[in-house]
């Protein structure tokens, strides 16, 4: 995902702002990392450039 996306993404649980933690990136995109909500202490994984913003309880069911 492009870092600019962070401006429009919000935590699906509390609608709070998300913080980006980058593990791997190229010139354009974050490939691996986490979107972190400090408000409810939730972490959303970014895998292969795709942010997974499903709430944790849904994520486990799929
Ligand atoms: Zn939150």
PDB file of the backbone (N, CA, C, O) and the ligand in Angstrom, with CONECT records:
HET     ZN  A 101       1
ATOM      1  N   UNK A   1       0.833  -1.193   0.000  1.00  0.00           N
ATOM      2  CA  UNK A   1       0.000   0.000   0.000  1.00  0.00           C
ATOM      3  C   UNK A   1       0.873   1.250   0.000  1.00  0.00           C
ATOM      4  O   UNK A   1       1.972   1.258   0.555  1.00  0.00           O
ATOM      5  N   UNK A   2       0.379   2.276  -0.615  1.00  0.00           N
ATOM      6  CA  UNK A   2       1.103   3.544  -0.592  1.00  0.00           C
ATOM      7  C   UNK A   2       0.921   4.226   0.762  1.00  0.00           C
ATOM      8  O   UNK A   2      -0.138   4.154   1.385  1.00  0.00           O
ATOM      9  N   UNK A   3       1.995   4.891   1.191  1.00  0.00           N
ATOM     10  CA  UNK A   3       1.928   5.516   2.519  1.00  0.00           C
ATOM     11  C   UNK A   3       0.849   6.590   2.597  1.00  0.00           C
ATOM     12  O   UNK A   3       0.299   6.861   3.665  1.00  0.00           O
ATOM     13  N   UNK A   4       0.554   7.195   1.450  1.00  0.00           N
ATOM     14  CA  UNK A   4      -0.477   8.244   1.452  1.00  0.00           C
ATOM     15  C   UNK A   4      -1.836   7.702   1.879  1.00  0.00           C
ATOM     16  O   UNK A   4      -2.668   8.439   2.408  1.00  0.00           O
ATOM     17  N   UNK A   5      -2.055   6.408   1.646  1.00  0.00           N
ATOM     18  CA  UNK A   5      -3.318   5.793   2.044  1.00  0.00           C
ATOM     19  C   UNK A   5      -3.592   5.957   3.531  1.00  0.00           C
ATOM     20  O   UNK A   5      -4.741   5.982   3.972  1.00  0.00           O
ATOM     21  N   UNK A   6      -2.521   6.067   4.282  1.00  0.00           N
ATOM     22  CA  UNK A   6      -2.668   6.193   5.728  1.00  0.00           C
ATOM     23  C   UNK A   6      -3.554   7.375   6.094  1.00  0.00           C
ATOM     24  O   UNK A   6      -4.249   7.351   7.110  1.00  0.00           O
ATOM     25  N   UNK A   7      -3.523   8.418   5.252  1.00  0.00           N
ATOM     26  CA  UNK A   7      -4.317   9.613   5.543  1.00  0.00           C
ATOM     27  C   UNK A   7      -5.814   9.325   5.545  1.00  0.00           C
ATOM     28  O   UNK A   7      -6.574   9.981   6.257  1.00  0.00           O
ATOM     29  N   UNK A   8      -6.241   8.339   4.746  1.00  0.00           N
ATOM     30  CA  UNK A   8      -7.681   8.094   4.648  1.00  0.00           C
ATOM     31  C   UNK A   8      -8.124   6.828   5.370  1.00  0.00           C
ATOM     32  O   UNK A   8      -9.320   6.573   5.508  1.00  0.00           O
ATOM     33  N   UNK A   9      -7.165   6.041   5.828  1.00  0.00           N
ATOM     34  CA  UNK A   9      -7.540   4.830   6.553  1.00  0.00           C
ATOM     35  C   UNK A   9      -7.800   5.154   8.021  1.00  0.00           C
ATOM     36  O   UNK A   9      -7.165   6.031   8.607  1.00  0.00           O
ATOM     37  N   UNK A  10      -8.739   4.433   8.587  1.00  0.00           N
ATOM     38  CA  UNK A  10      -9.022   4.583  10.011  1.00  0.00           C
ATOM     39  C   UNK A  10      -9.223   3.198  10.613  1.00  0.00           C
ATOM     40  O   UNK A  10      -9.532   2.235   9.911  1.00  0.00           O
ATOM     41  N   UNK A  11      -9.045   3.121  11.893  1.00  0.00           N
ATOM     42  CA  UNK A  11      -9.248   1.859  12.596  1.00  0.00           C
ATOM     43  C   UNK A  11     -10.707   1.414  12.433  1.00  0.00           C
ATOM     44  O   UNK A  11     -11.612   2.193  12.732  1.00  0.00           O
ATOM     45  N   UNK A  12     -10.959   0.184  11.969  1.00  0.00           N
ATOM     46  CA  UNK A  12     -12.332  -0.280  11.774  1.00  0.00           C
ATOM     47  C   UNK A  12     -13.081  -0.498  13.085  1.00  0.00           C
ATOM     48  O   UNK A  12     -14.309  -0.572  13.095  1.00  0.00           O
ATOM     49  N   UNK A  13     -12.362  -0.599  14.166  1.00  0.00           N
ATOM     50  CA  UNK A  13     -13.006  -0.836  15.455  1.00  0.00           C
ATOM     51  C   UNK A  13     -13.449   0.485  16.088  1.00  0.00           C
ATOM     52  O   UNK A  13     -14.601   0.626  16.499  1.00  0.00           O
ATOM     53  N   UNK A  14     -12.532   1.450  16.164  1.00  0.00           N
ATOM     54  CA  UNK A  14     -12.843   2.686  16.897  1.00  0.00           C
ATOM     55  C   UNK A  14     -12.818   3.916  16.006  1.00  0.00           C
ATOM     56  O   UNK A  14     -13.068   5.026  16.476  1.00  0.00           O
ATOM     57  N   UNK A  15     -12.518   3.733  14.726  1.00  0.00           N
ATOM     58  CA  UNK A  15     -12.424   4.851  13.765  1.00  0.00           C
ATOM     59  C   UNK A  15     -11.293   5.823  14.094  1.00  0.00           C
ATOM     60  O   UNK A  15     -11.265   6.948  13.595  1.00  0.00           O
ATOM     61  N   UNK A  16     -10.375   5.383  14.928  1.00  0.00           N
ATOM     62  CA  UNK A  16      -9.251   6.247  15.285  1.00  0.00           C
ATOM     63  C   UNK A  16      -8.171   6.251  14.216  1.00  0.00           C
ATOM     64  O   UNK A  16      -8.231   5.482  13.256  1.00  0.00           O
ATOM     65  N   UNK A  17      -7.196   7.109  14.384  1.00  0.00           N
ATOM     66  CA  UNK A  17      -6.072   7.186  13.454  1.00  0.00           C
ATOM     67  C   UNK A  17      -5.175   5.969  13.598  1.00  0.00           C
ATOM     68  O   UNK A  17      -5.046   5.389  14.676  1.00  0.00           O
ATOM     69  N   UNK A  18      -4.561   5.602  12.491  1.00  0.00           N
ATOM     70  CA  UNK A  18      -3.651   4.470  12.488  1.00  0.00           C
ATOM     71  C   UNK A  18      -2.212   4.952  12.314  1.00  0.00           C
ATOM     72  O   UNK A  18      -1.949   5.973  11.678  1.00  0.00           O
ATOM     73  N   UNK A  19      -1.306   4.198  12.888  1.00  0.00           N
ATOM     74  CA  UNK A  19       0.115   4.467  12.791  1.00  0.00           C
ATOM     75  C   UNK A  19       0.739   3.359  11.950  1.00  0.00           C
ATOM     76  O   UNK A  19       0.340   2.198  12.036  1.00  0.00           O
ATOM     77  N   UNK A  20       1.718   3.730  11.140  1.00  0.00           N
ATOM     78  CA  UNK A  20       2.336   2.769  10.237  1.00  0.00           C
ATOM     79  C   UNK A  20       3.647   2.252  10.820  1.00  0.00           C
ATOM     80  O   UNK A  20       4.506   3.028  11.238  1.00  0.00           O
ATOM     81  N   UNK A  21       3.783   0.936  10.839  1.00  0.00           N
ATOM     82  CA  UNK A  21       5.051   0.323  11.214  1.00  0.00           C
ATOM     83  C   UNK A  21       5.531  -0.482  10.016  1.00  0.00           C
ATOM     84  O   UNK A  21       4.914  -1.482   9.647  1.00  0.00           O
ATOM     85  N   UNK A  22       6.618  -0.053   9.415  1.00  0.00           N
ATOM     86  CA  UNK A  22       7.094  -0.650   8.172  1.00  0.00           C
ATOM     87  C   UNK A  22       8.137  -1.719   8.448  1.00  0.00           C
ATOM     88  O   UNK A  22       9.111  -1.485   9.164  1.00  0.00           O
ATOM     89  N   UNK A  23       7.923  -2.887   7.875  1.00  0.00           N
ATOM     90  CA  UNK A  23       8.935  -3.938   7.950  1.00  0.00           C
ATOM     91  C   UNK A  23       9.699  -4.033   6.639  1.00  0.00           C
ATOM     92  O   UNK A  23      10.906  -4.276   6.625  1.00  0.00           O
ATOM     93  N   UNK A  24       8.976  -3.837   5.528  1.00  0.00           N
ATOM     94  CA  UNK A  24       9.604  -3.927   4.214  1.00  0.00           C
ATOM     95  C   UNK A  24       8.899  -2.966   3.274  1.00  0.00           C
ATOM     96  O   UNK A  24       7.670  -2.908   3.252  1.00  0.00           O
ATOM     97  N   UNK A  25       9.670  -2.210   2.495  1.00  0.00           N
ATOM     98  CA  UNK A  25       9.055  -1.261   1.573  1.00  0.00           C
ATOM     99  C   UNK A  25       9.936  -1.076   0.351  1.00  0.00           C
ATOM    100  O   UNK A  25      11.134  -1.359   0.392  1.00  0.00           O
ATOM    101  N   UNK A  26       9.344  -0.600  -0.735  1.00  0.00           N
ATOM    102  CA  UNK A  26      10.122  -0.155  -1.876  1.00  0.00           C
ATOM    103  C   UNK A  26       9.904   1.340  -2.052  1.00  0.00           C
ATOM    104  O   UNK A  26       9.388   1.999  -1.149  1.00  0.00           O
ATOM    105  N   UNK A  27      10.290   1.887  -3.209  1.00  0.00           N
ATOM    106  CA  UNK A  27      10.242   3.339  -3.375  1.00  0.00           C
ATOM    107  C   UNK A  27       8.807   3.860  -3.285  1.00  0.00           C
ATOM    108  O   UNK A  27       8.581   5.007  -2.898  1.00  0.00           O
ATOM    109  N   UNK A  28       7.854   3.026  -3.637  1.00  0.00           N
ATOM    110  CA  UNK A  28       6.477   3.500  -3.743  1.00  0.00           C
ATOM    111  C   UNK A  28       5.560   3.010  -2.636  1.00  0.00           C
ATOM    112  O   UNK A  28       4.644   3.712  -2.208  1.00  0.00           O
ATOM    113  N   UNK A  29       5.823   1.795  -2.183  1.00  0.00           N
ATOM    114  CA  UNK A  29       4.806   1.133  -1.367  1.00  0.00           C
ATOM    115  C   UNK A  29       5.389   0.439  -0.149  1.00  0.00           C
ATOM    116  O   UNK A  29       6.554   0.044  -0.123  1.00  0.00           O
ATOM    117  N   UNK A  30       4.542   0.306   0.851  1.00  0.00           N
ATOM    118  CA  UNK A  30       4.859  -0.558   1.983  1.00  0.00           C
ATOM    119  C   UNK A  30       4.419  -1.977   1.620  1.00  0.00           C
ATOM    120  O   UNK A  30       3.260  -2.212   1.281  1.00  0.00           O
ATOM    121  N   UNK A  31       5.354  -2.908   1.696  1.00  0.00           N
ATOM    122  CA  UNK A  31       5.039  -4.286   1.301  1.00  0.00           C
ATOM    123  C   UNK A  31       4.645  -5.137   2.503  1.00  0.00           C
ATOM    124  O   UNK A  31       3.696  -5.919   2.439  1.00  0.00           O
ATOM    125  N   UNK A  32       5.374  -4.977   3.587  1.00  0.00           N
ATOM    126  CA  UNK A  32       5.084  -5.746   4.792  1.00  0.00           C
ATOM    127  C   UNK A  32       5.163  -4.817   5.992  1.00  0.00           C
ATOM    128  O   UNK A  32       6.043  -3.962   6.082  1.00  0.00           O
ATOM    129  N   UNK A  33       4.239  -5.001   6.898  1.00  0.00           N
ATOM    130  CA  UNK A  33       4.271  -4.184   8.105  1.00  0.00           C
ATOM    131  C   UNK A  33       2.963  -4.269   8.850  1.00  0.00           C
ATOM    132  O   UNK A  33       2.192  -5.216   8.698  1.00  0.00           O
ATOM    133  N   UNK A  34       2.733  -3.250   9.661  1.00  0.00           N
ATOM    134  CA  UNK A  34       1.507  -3.217  10.439  1.00  0.00           C
ATOM    135  C   UNK A  34       0.915  -1.823  10.441  1.00  0.00           C
ATOM    136  O   UNK A  34       1.634  -0.825  10.418  1.00  0.00           O
ATOM    137  N   UNK A  35      -0.406  -1.770  10.469  1.00  0.00           N
ATOM    138  CA  UNK A  35      -1.110  -0.552  10.814  1.00  0.00           C
ATOM    139  C   UNK A  35      -1.534  -0.706  12.269  1.00  0.00           C
ATOM    140  O   UNK A  35      -2.192  -1.681  12.632  1.00  0.00           O
ATOM    141  N   UNK A  36      -1.159   0.247  13.085  1.00  0.00           N
ATOM    142  CA  UNK A  36      -1.371   0.108  14.521  1.00  0.00           C
ATOM    143  C   UNK A  36      -2.315   1.190  15.013  1.00  0.00           C
ATOM    144  O   UNK A  36      -2.155   2.369  14.699  1.00  0.00           O
ATOM    145  N   UNK A  37      -3.300   0.763  15.789  1.00  0.00           N
ATOM    146  CA  UNK A  37      -4.204   1.718  16.424  1.00  0.00           C
ATOM    147  C   UNK A  37      -3.786   1.862  17.887  1.00  0.00           C
ATOM    148  O   UNK A  37      -3.892   0.917  18.668  1.00  0.00           O
ATOM    149  N   UNK A  38      -3.315   3.043  18.244  1.00  0.00           N
ATOM    150  CA  UNK A  38      -2.906   3.270  19.627  1.00  0.00           C
ATOM    151  C   UNK A  38      -4.112   3.419  20.538  1.00  0.00           C
ATOM    152  O   UNK A  38      -4.012   3.270  21.756  1.00  0.00           O
ATOM    153  N   UNK A  39      -5.247   3.713  19.932  1.00  0.00           N
ATOM    154  CA  UNK A  39      -6.450   3.941  20.719  1.00  0.00           C
ATOM    155  C   UNK A  39      -6.972   2.647  21.342  1.00  0.00           C
ATOM    156  O   UNK A  39      -7.294   2.610  22.529  1.00  0.00           O
ATOM    157  N   UNK A  40      -7.054   1.585  20.533  1.00  0.00           N
ATOM    158  CA  UNK A  40      -7.550   0.314  21.064  1.00  0.00           C
ATOM    159  C   UNK A  40      -6.495  -0.781  21.008  1.00  0.00           C
ATOM    160  O   UNK A  40      -6.802  -1.957  21.203  1.00  0.00           O
ATOM    161  N   UNK A  41      -5.253  -0.396  20.741  1.00  0.00           N
ATOM    162  CA  UNK A  41      -4.134  -1.344  20.783  1.00  0.00           C
ATOM    163  C   UNK A  41      -4.318  -2.525  19.848  1.00  0.00           C
ATOM    164  O   UNK A  41      -3.961  -3.655  20.179  1.00  0.00           O
ATOM    165  N   UNK A  42      -4.880  -2.253  18.674  1.00  0.00           N
ATOM    166  CA  UNK A  42      -5.059  -3.311  17.691  1.00  0.00           C
ATOM    167  C   UNK A  42      -3.999  -3.151  16.611  1.00  0.00           C
ATOM    168  O   UNK A  42      -3.570  -2.036  16.313  1.00  0.00           O
ATOM    169  N   UNK A  43      -3.577  -4.268  16.026  1.00  0.00           N
ATOM    170  CA  UNK A  43      -2.598  -4.252  14.953  1.00  0.00           C
ATOM    171  C   UNK A  43      -3.196  -4.931  13.733  1.00  0.00           C
ATOM    172  O   UNK A  43      -3.733  -6.035  13.815  1.00  0.00           O
ATOM    173  N   UNK A  44      -3.091  -4.246  12.595  1.00  0.00           N
ATOM    174  CA  UNK A  44      -3.603  -4.796  11.345  1.00  0.00           C
ATOM    175  C   UNK A  44      -2.438  -5.068  10.420  1.00  0.00           C
ATOM    176  O   UNK A  44      -1.659  -4.161  10.128  1.00  0.00           O
ATOM    177  N   UNK A  45      -2.303  -6.287   9.955  1.00  0.00           N
ATOM    178  CA  UNK A  45      -1.140  -6.632   9.136  1.00  0.00           C
ATOM    179  C   UNK A  45      -1.232  -6.097   7.712  1.00  0.00           C
ATOM    180  O   UNK A  45      -2.316  -6.019   7.132  1.00  0.00           O
ATOM    181  N   UNK A  46      -0.080  -5.732   7.160  1.00  0.00           N
ATOM    182  CA  UNK A  46       0.049  -5.454   5.731  1.00  0.00           C
ATOM    183  C   UNK A  46       0.879  -6.589   5.144  1.00  0.00           C
ATOM    184  O   UNK A  46       2.028  -6.800   5.531  1.00  0.00           O
ATOM    185  N   UNK A  47       0.271  -7.323   4.193  1.00  0.00           N
ATOM    186  CA  UNK A  47       0.961  -8.466   3.600  1.00  0.00           C
ATOM    187  C   UNK A  47       0.963  -8.335   2.096  1.00  0.00           C
ATOM    188  O   UNK A  47      -0.087  -8.158   1.477  1.00  0.00           O
ATOM    189  N   UNK A  48       2.144  -8.421   1.507  1.00  0.00           N
ATOM    190  CA  UNK A  48       2.306  -8.287   0.060  1.00  0.00           C
ATOM    191  C   UNK A  48       1.670  -7.002  -0.444  1.00  0.00           C
ATOM    192  O   UNK A  48       1.092  -6.970  -1.531  1.00  0.00           O
ATOM    193  N   UNK A  49       1.779  -5.950   0.345  1.00  0.00           N
ATOM    194  CA  UNK A  49       1.288  -4.639  -0.072  1.00  0.00           C
ATOM    195  C   UNK A  49      -0.174  -4.389   0.196  1.00  0.00           C
ATOM    196  O   UNK A  49      -0.680  -3.302  -0.081  1.00  0.00           O
ATOM    197  N   UNK A  50      -0.869  -5.389   0.737  1.00  0.00           N
ATOM    198  CA  UNK A  50      -2.307  -5.263   0.973  1.00  0.00           C
ATOM    199  C   UNK A  50      -2.583  -5.131   2.470  1.00  0.00           C
ATOM    200  O   UNK A  50      -2.268  -6.035   3.244  1.00  0.00           O
ATOM    201  N   UNK A  51      -3.169  -4.008   2.877  1.00  0.00           N
ATOM    202  CA  UNK A  51      -3.534  -3.894   4.292  1.00  0.00           C
ATOM    203  C   UNK A  51      -4.780  -4.706   4.618  1.00  0.00           C
ATOM    204  O   UNK A  51      -5.780  -4.636   3.904  1.00  0.00           O
ATOM    205  N   UNK A  52      -4.715  -5.463   5.682  1.00  0.00           N
ATOM    206  CA  UNK A  52      -5.854  -6.264   6.134  1.00  0.00           C
ATOM    207  C   UNK A  52      -6.503  -5.538   7.309  1.00  0.00           C
ATOM    208  O   UNK A  52      -6.039  -5.606   8.447  1.00  0.00           O
ATOM    209  N   UNK A  53      -7.593  -4.843   6.990  1.00  0.00           N
ATOM    210  CA  UNK A  53      -8.234  -4.013   8.013  1.00  0.00           C
ATOM    211  C   UNK A  53      -9.493  -4.653   8.572  1.00  0.00           C
ATOM    212  O   UNK A  53     -10.373  -3.963   9.086  1.00  0.00           O
ATOM    213  N   UNK A  54      -9.575  -5.961   8.471  1.00  0.00           N
ATOM    214  CA  UNK A  54     -10.709  -6.635   9.099  1.00  0.00           C
ATOM    215  C   UNK A  54     -10.554  -6.572  10.619  1.00  0.00           C
ATOM    216  O   UNK A  54      -9.448  -6.716  11.138  1.00  0.00           O
ATOM    217  N   UNK A  55     -11.643  -6.361  11.317  1.00  0.00           N
ATOM    218  CA  UNK A  55     -11.565  -6.448  12.775  1.00  0.00           C
ATOM    219  C   UNK A  55     -11.062  -7.826  13.179  1.00  0.00           C
ATOM    220  O   UNK A  55     -11.373  -8.813  12.512  1.00  0.00           O
ATOM    221  N   UNK A  56     -10.299  -7.912  14.248  1.00  0.00           N
ATOM    222  CA  UNK A  56      -9.649  -9.177  14.624  1.00  0.00           C
ATOM    223  C   UNK A  56     -10.595 -10.345  14.729  1.00  0.00           C
ATOM    224  O   UNK A  56     -10.234 -11.452  14.328  1.00  0.00           O
ATOM    225  N   UNK A  57     -11.794 -10.149  15.251  1.00  0.00           N
ATOM    226  CA  UNK A  57     -12.686 -11.300  15.421  1.00  0.00           C
ATOM    227  C   UNK A  57     -13.153 -11.844  14.075  1.00  0.00           C
ATOM    228  O   UNK A  57     -13.380 -13.046  13.940  1.00  0.00           O
ATOM    229  N   UNK A  58     -13.299 -10.976  13.082  1.00  0.00           N
ATOM    230  CA  UNK A  58     -13.666 -11.434  11.742  1.00  0.00           C
ATOM    231  C   UNK A  58     -12.486 -12.101  11.052  1.00  0.00           C
ATOM    232  O   UNK A  58     -12.638 -13.108  10.360  1.00  0.00           O
ATOM    233  N   UNK A  59     -11.306 -11.521  11.252  1.00  0.00           N
ATOM    234  CA  UNK A  59     -10.100 -12.030  10.606  1.00  0.00           C
ATOM    235  C   UNK A  59      -9.894 -13.502  10.944  1.00  0.00           C
ATOM    236  O   UNK A  59      -9.506 -14.292  10.083  1.00  0.00           O
ATOM    237  N   UNK A  60     -10.151 -13.866  12.181  1.00  0.00           N
ATOM    238  CA  UNK A  60      -9.921 -15.241  12.615  1.00  0.00           C
ATOM    239  C   UNK A  60     -10.930 -16.209  12.023  1.00  0.00           C
ATOM    240  O   UNK A  60     -10.653 -17.402  11.900  1.00  0.00           O
ATOM    241  N   UNK A  61     -12.110 -15.696  11.652  1.00  0.00           N
ATOM    242  CA  UNK A  61     -13.147 -16.592  11.133  1.00  0.00           C
ATOM    243  C   UNK A  61     -12.944 -16.916   9.661  1.00  0.00           C
ATOM    244  O   UNK A  61     -13.360 -17.975   9.192  1.00  0.00           O
ATOM    245  N   UNK A  62     -12.308 -16.012   8.938  1.00  0.00           N
ATOM    246  CA  UNK A  62     -12.176 -16.210   7.493  1.00  0.00           C
ATOM    247  C   UNK A  62     -11.057 -17.189   7.155  1.00  0.00           C
ATOM    248  O   UNK A  62     -10.813 -17.466   5.981  1.00  0.00           O
TER     249      UNK A  62
HETATM  250 ZN    ZN A 101      -8.857   1.427  17.156  1.00  0.00          ZN
END
